[in-house]
Amino acid sequence: MSKRKFLGFIILIILSFGIYSEECLAQNKGEDYKILAGIITQELKPSIEEVLKFQKVSHTQQITDLHSKIRKLTKLENSSNKGVVYIANLAKNNLEKIVAQSNKISEMPENSSGIGDLFMGAGLVGAQLFDPTFITGTVGVGMLAKGWSSISNDNDAYGKELKILVSLFRNLDAVTMLLPELAEENSAKLTESAEKFKIDIDEDAFNFIGGDYFIIKNLGSEFSNVTIEVELIGLTGEKRKNIHFLEKWPANSEMFATYSMGLTNPDGKTSLGRTSVLGIQKANVRILSSTLSTAITYDYQGKEKDEDIERYTQKMGLSLKYHPFISGIFFNDKQGFYLKMDGLPGLNCGFAVTYNKNGESKKEVHKNRFLRSGQESDYFYMDNVKFDPSNIEVRLLIPGTSYKPLFRFNNIEPLQYKSSNIIKP
């Protein structure tokens, strides 16, 4: 072999090795990102049943799971991807502080009621560690009220520690929001590919489904290592982002997530575990991967939301008990009625009511009232109605939708409940 050919052979080997090394480095960077994203993002599930699956987790198991995440994040300190190292360190530091703070709270005598565990469960990324029905029950509501009251009291030692825990979880949430920027570095350029995906949102208008559902379907072929950024925009312009990651996304398959309002302080200024907004108007969705990246805007307010509200209320029934005016010696019983609702856990809306009798008619509107399933409502006073109605119509005025279901109660008898299902929109 000539000297020139030999040198050319050596150069070819060096170049080939360099290319191979770059490919290995890129592959390692991708693996490190996959590990990071799998730890700090909210998991998507392949079915509604998986989303709603509730599993109570003890404080010990919570801490064990967090230590497992911290150990995995520690291994990323040697990653060749500087962005991965930066985010992993931020996440690890926050998780270590969360573990220490949670242990500190659990050892305080004030935590005997389990308030700290409740706040801990709400804050954990992607975890559903408490039964949603418990949070709306008497005991759950009482625990939340006591927890937030402690946090608002600057002289409450237990509240100060809870406040630190809430702050740490908010910091961890902010760290997660850095992930899409890192994903963009190794993602394909954004293209107009909205037709390859189908998005749906089911807003939990009546606390009927345990949260707002986000559903996204891949209508194309399978692809992998997908980062999904979902920005929800609410009625007042409020925005909230949620970040998801899929290692594999099979062709023609749906993925589900549930978003909630979390645990919100009555002062409205602080929340924990909040992943949704009030009155979802639309969602801006970005899908990022090395093979396909696109941005999609999904409009929920309008036809989509009206159809959801109609579907939920089809299961609803309403009963009405009329009270006539009764003159008393000292006090009069004023004319009015009670309502009782079934088929939904709760309902908060306005009511347009029409009273009818022999051609006479009187209309009035009652502002928002809350009805709980199976329980008698507060009293609805009738304003200046000069007759005992034989027929009463009640139309629901549900915020954020033009769908107004109607209930009609015929042959009204005093102090007797009459029932009705929906008559028409």
C-alpha positions in Angstrom: 0.0 0.0 0.0 1.4 3.4 -0.9 2.1 6.0 1.7 -0.6 8.3 0.2 -3.2 5.5 0.3 -2.2 4.6 3.9 -2.7 8.2 5.1 -6.1 8.4 3.3 -7.1 5.2 5.0 -6.1 6.5 8.4 -8.0 9.8 7.8 -11.1 7.9 6.8 -11.0 5.9 10.0 -10.6 9.0 12.1 -13.5 10.7 10.3 -15.7 7.6 10.6 -14.9 7.3 14.3 -15.8 11.0 14.8 -19.1 10.6 13.0 -19.8 7.4 15.1 -18.9 9.3 18.3 -21.2 12.2 17.4 -24.1 9.7 16.8 -23.4 8.0 20.1 -23.3 11.3 21.9 -26.6 12.4 20.3 -28.1 9.1 21.3 -26.9 9.4 24.9 -28.3 13.0 25.0 -31.7 11.7 23.8 -31.6 8.9 26.5 -30.8 11.4 29.2 -33.6 13.7 28.1 -36.0 10.7 28.1 -35.1 9.9 31.7 -35.5 13.5 32.8 -38.8 14.0 31.1 -40.2 10.7 32.5 -39.5 11.9 36.0 -40.8 15.5 36.1 -43.7 15.5 33.6 -47.3 14.5 34.2 -48.0 11.1 32.8 -50.5 10.5 30.0 -52.7 7.4 30.2 -54.1 5.2 27.4 -57.6 5.1 28.8 -60.0 7.1 31.0 -60.1 4.1 33.4 -56.4 4.5 34.0 -56.7 8.2 34.6 -59.4 7.7 37.2 -57.7 4.8 38.9 -57.2 5.8 42.5 -54.5 4.3 44.7 -54.0 5.6 48.2 -50.3 6.0 48.9 -48.8 6.2 52.5 -46.4 8.9 53.5 -43.6 6.3 53.6 -44.3 5.3 50.1 -44.5 8.9 48.9 -41.0 9.5 50.4 -39.6 6.2 48.9 -40.9 7.2 45.4 -39.3 10.6 45.7 -36.0 9.1 46.8 -36.1 6.9 43.7 -36.6 10.0 41.5 -33.8 11.8 43.3 -31.4 8.9 42.6 -32.3 8.8 38.9 -31.8 12.6 38.7 -28.4 12.3 40.4 -27.2 10.0 37.7 -27.9 12.7 35.1 -25.3 15.0 36.6 -22.7 13.4 34.2 -24.9 13.9 31.1 -23.2 15.4 28.1 -26.4 17.4 27.6 -25.9 20.6 29.6 -29.6 21.4 29.4 -30.5 18.1 31.0 -27.9 18.6 33.7 -29.2 22.1 34.6 -32.9 21.0 34.8 -32.1 17.8 36.6 -30.1 19.6 39.2 -32.9 22.1 39.8 -35.5 19.3 40.1 -33.3 17.2 42.4 -32.6 20.1 44.7 -36.3 20.9 45.0 -37.2 17.2 45.5 -34.6 16.9 48.3 -36.1 19.9 50.0 -39.6 18.5 49.6 -38.6 15.2 51.2 -37.0 17.1 54.1 -39.9 19.4 54.6 -42.5 16.6 54.4 -40.6 14.6 57.0 -40.5 17.7 59.3 -44.2 18.4 58.9 -45.1 14.7 59.6 -43.3 14.8 62.9 -45.2 17.8 64.2 -48.0 17.1 66.6 -50.3 19.4 64.6 -50.1 16.9 61.7 -52.1 14.2 63.5 -55.1 15.0 61.4 -53.1 14.3 58.2 -53.3 17.7 56.7 -49.6 17.6 55.7 -50.2 14.3 53.9 -53.1 15.8 52.0 -51.0 18.8 50.8 -48.1 16.5 50.0 -50.3 14.3 47.8 -51.8 17.3 46.0 -48.4 18.7 45.2 -46.7 15.6 43.8 -46.1 15.9 40.0 -48.5 13.6 38.0 -49.7 11.8 41.2 -53.3 11.2 42.2 -52.8 10.4 45.8 -56.2 11.2 47.3 -59.7 10.2 46.4 -61.4 13.3 44.7 -64.7 12.5 46.5 -62.9 12.9 49.8 -61.8 16.4 49.0 -65.4 17.5 48.4 -66.7 15.7 51.5 -67.2 17.3 55.0 -63.9 15.9 56.4 -61.8 16.8 53.4 -63.3 20.3 53.2 -62.6 20.8 57.0 -59.0 19.6 56.6 -58.4 22.0 53.7 -59.9 24.9 55.6 -57.8 24.2 58.6 -54.6 23.9 56.5 -55.1 27.1 54.6 -56.1 28.9 57.8 -52.8 27.9 59.4 -50.9 29.0 56.3 -52.6 32.4 56.4 -51.7 32.9 60.1 -48.1 34.3 60.3 -47.9 33.2 64.0 -48.9 29.6 63.3 -45.7 27.4 63.3 -47.4 24.5 61.6 -48.8 26.9 58.9 -45.3 28.3 58.3 -44.0 24.8 57.5 -47.0 24.0 55.2 -46.4 27.3 53.4 -42.8 26.3 52.7 -44.0 23.0 51.3 -46.4 24.8 49.0 -43.6 27.1 47.8 -41.3 24.2 47.0 -43.9 22.5 44.9 -44.5 25.7 43.0 -40.8 25.9 42.3 -40.8 22.3 41.0 -43.7 23.2 38.7 -41.6 26.1 37.3 -38.7 23.7 36.6 -41.0 21.4 34.6 -41.9 24.4 32.4 -38.3 24.6 31.2 -38.6 21.2 29.4 -40.2 22.2 26.1 -37.4 24.7 25.4 -34.9 21.8 25.9 -37.0 19.5 23.7 -36.9 22.1 20.8 -33.1 21.6 20.5 -33.5 18.1 19.1 -37.0 18.4 17.5 -38.0 18.7 13.9 -39.1 22.1 12.7 -42.8 23.0 13.3 -45.0 22.0 10.3 -48.7 22.3 9.5 -49.6 18.8 10.7 -52.8 19.4 12.7 -54.7 16.9 10.6 -52.5 14.1 12.0 -54.0 14.6 15.5 -57.4 15.0 17.1 -57.8 16.9 20.4 -60.8 17.0 22.7 -61.5 18.6 26.1 -64.3 17.7 28.5 -64.6 20.4 31.1 -65.8 19.3 34.5 -68.5 21.9 34.8 -70.4 20.0 37.6 -67.6 18.1 39.3 -69.0 15.1 37.5 -65.9 13.4 36.1 -63.2 14.2 38.7 -61.4 16.9 36.7 -61.1 18.4 33.2 -60.2 15.7 30.7 -57.6 16.3 27.9 -57.7 13.8 25.1 -55.3 13.7 22.2 -55.3 11.1 19.4 -52.4 10.2 17.1 -54.1 9.7 13.7 -50.8 8.9 12.0 -48.0 6.4 12.4 -46.1 5.5 15.6 -43.4 7.8 16.8 -41.3 8.1 19.9 -39.9 10.5 22.5 -42.7 13.0 22.2 -43.0 16.1 24.4 -46.5 17.6 24.5 -47.1 21.1 25.9 -50.7 22.0 26.6 -51.6 25.6 27.4 -55.1 26.1 28.7 -56.7 29.6 28.5 -59.6 30.4 30.8 -62.6 32.7 30.9 -60.6 35.7 32.4 -57.5 35.1 30.2 -55.8 33.1 32.9 -53.2 30.6 31.5 -51.9 27.3 32.7 -49.3 25.0 31.0 -49.0 21.2 31.5 -46.1 19.2 30.1 -46.3 15.5 29.1 -43.9 13.0 27.7 -44.5 9.8 25.7 -41.6 7.4 25.1 -43.8 5.5 22.6 -47.0 6.8 20.9 -48.6 4.0 18.9 -50.4 4.7 15.6 -54.1 5.5 15.9 -54.1 5.7 19.7 -55.6 8.1 22.2 -53.9 9.4 25.3 -55.7 11.0 28.3 -54.9 13.4 31.2 -57.0 14.9 33.8 -56.5 18.5 35.0 -58.0 20.0 38.2 -58.1 23.3 40.1 -56.1 21.6 42.9 -56.3 22.8 46.5 -57.0 26.5 46.4 -56.7 28.9 49.3 -60.0 30.7 50.0 -58.1 34.0 49.5 -57.8 33.0 45.8 -54.1 33.9 45.8 -52.4 30.5 46.4 -53.1 27.0 45.1 -51.4 23.7 45.2 -51.5 21.0 42.5 -53.5 23.2 40.1 -53.3 22.1 36.5 -56.5 23.7 35.1 -58.2 27.1 34.7 -61.7 28.3 35.4 -63.9 28.3 32.3 -61.6 26.8 29.6 -61.9 28.7 26.4 -59.2 27.1 24.3 -56.0 25.1 24.3 -52.7 25.8 22.5 -50.9 22.5 22.0 -47.4 21.9 20.9 -46.1 18.4 19.9 -42.3 18.1 19.8 -40.3 15.2 18.5 -37.3 14.5 16.3 -39.5 13.2 13.4 -42.6 15.5 13.7 -43.4 18.8 15.4 -46.5 20.8 15.1 -48.7 23.4 16.9 -52.4 23.2 17.2 -55.1 25.5 18.6 -58.2 23.9 19.9 -61.3 26.0 20.5 -63.4 24.6 23.3 -65.8 27.5 24.1 -68.9 27.3 21.9 -70.2 24.2 20.2 -67.8 21.8 21.8 -68.6 22.9 25.3 -72.3 23.1 24.7 -72.3 19.5 23.6 -70.4 18.4 26.7 -72.9 20.2 29.0 -75.8 18.7 27.1 -74.3 15.2 27.5 -73.8 15.6 31.3 -77.2 17.1 32.0 -79.0 14.2 30.2 -78.4 12.2 33.4 -79.9 14.9 35.6 -83.3 15.0 37.3 -84.9 17.8 39.2 -87.7 17.9 41.8 -89.6 20.9 43.0 -91.7 21.4 46.2 -94.0 24.5 46.1 -94.8 26.4 49.3 -97.9 28.8 49.1 -98.2 32.0 51.0 -99.6 31.3 54.5 -100.7 34.1 56.8 -99.6 33.7 60.4 -100.3 35.4 63.8 -96.8 36.8 64.2 -95.1 35.8 60.9 -96.2 35.0 57.4 -94.8 32.0 55.5 -93.7 33.6 52.2 -94.4 32.0 48.9 -91.6 30.0 47.3 -90.2 26.6 46.6 -87.4 24.1 47.2 -85.4 22.2 44.6 -83.8 18.7 44.8 -81.4 17.5 42.2 -80.1 14.0 41.3 -77.9 12.5 38.6 -75.0 14.9 39.2 -72.8 15.3 42.3 -73.3 19.0 42.3 -74.7 21.9 40.3 -73.9 25.6 40.5 -75.9 27.8 38.2 -78.7 30.4 37.8 -82.3 29.6 37.3 -84.9 31.3 35.1 -88.3 30.4 36.5 -91.8 30.8 34.9 -95.0 30.5 37.0 -98.2 29.7 35.0 -101.9 29.4 35.9 -104.9 29.8 33.6 -103.2 32.2 31.1 -101.4 34.2 33.8 -97.7 34.1 33.8 -94.8 35.5 35.8 -91.1 35.2 35.2 -88.1 35.8 37.4 -84.4 34.9 37.6 -82.6 33.5 40.6 -78.8 34.1 40.6 -76.3 31.3 41.1 -77.3 28.7 43.7 -75.5 25.4 44.6 -77.4 22.2 44.6 -75.9 19.0 46.0 -77.2 15.6 44.8 -80.1 14.3 46.8 -80.2 17.3 49.2 -82.9 19.9 49.5 -81.8 23.3 48.3 -82.0 26.6 50.1 -85.4 28.3 49.8 -86.3 30.1 46.6 -88.5 33.1 47.5 -91.1 34.1 44.8 -91.2 37.8 44.2 -94.7 39.3 44.0 -96.5 36.4 42.4 -100.2 37.0 43.0 -101.4 33.4 42.3 -100.7 29.8 43.2 -99.1 28.3 40.0 -100.5 25.1 38.5 -97.4 24.8 36.4 -93.7 25.9 37.0 -90.9 25.8 34.4 -87.3 26.0 35.5 -84.5 26.7 33.0 -80.9 26.2 34.0 -78.6 29.2 33.3 -75.2 27.5 33.2 -72.2 29.9 33.0 -70.1 29.7 29.8 -72.7 27.9 27.6 -75.7 28.8 25.5 -77.3 25.4 26.3 -80.2 26.0 28.7 -82.0 22.8 29.7 -85.6 23.1 30.7 -87.6 21.3 33.4 -91.4 21.5 33.6 -93.5 20.6 36.7 -97.2 20.1 36.0 -100.2 19.8 38.4 -98.4 21.6 41.2 -99.7 20.6 44.7 -98.6 22.5 47.8 -95.9 20.9 49.9 -95.6 17.9 47.5 -92.5 17.2 45.4 -93.0 17.0 41.7 -90.3 15.5 39.5 -89.1 16.3 35.9 -86.4 15.3 33.5 -85.1 17.6 30.8 -87.9 18.7 28.4 -85.9 20.5 25.8 -82.8 22.7 25.4 
